[in-house]
Amino acid sequence: MECRKQLLNDEEIQSGILYPPTRSIRDITAEVGAAVVRATVAEELAEGRCDVGPRELRQMSKEETVEYVKLNMWYPVYSPLVHEK
């Protein structure tokens, strides 16, 4: 239940929904990704990415880790389907 409270607000819980709304999926994904990063750092399995290594990951706060994950998330960029003249 504790995890559910973290992913849903009180109004959503009261309405009885089981899963968070899709509008918050990227934020939730970042939170889950940050938890995975922090777990790999704690278990000394983290390798880092580019100029951020295990030492830098270890020094990040939870909020900084979430921001790091958000900055490294893939965002879909779609080309227009209609050819413009």
Number of C-alpha atoms within 10 A of each C-alpha: 5 6 7 12 11 11 18 18 11 11 9 15 15 9 8 9 11 10 12 15 11 9 8 11 13 13 15 17 15 20 21 14 18 21 16 13 24 21 13 17 19 13 9 11 12 18 14 15 10 6 7 11 12 18 12 11 21 16 11 14 11 14 11 13 21 23 16 18 20 18 11 11 13 8 9 6 6 6 7 7 6 6 6 5 3
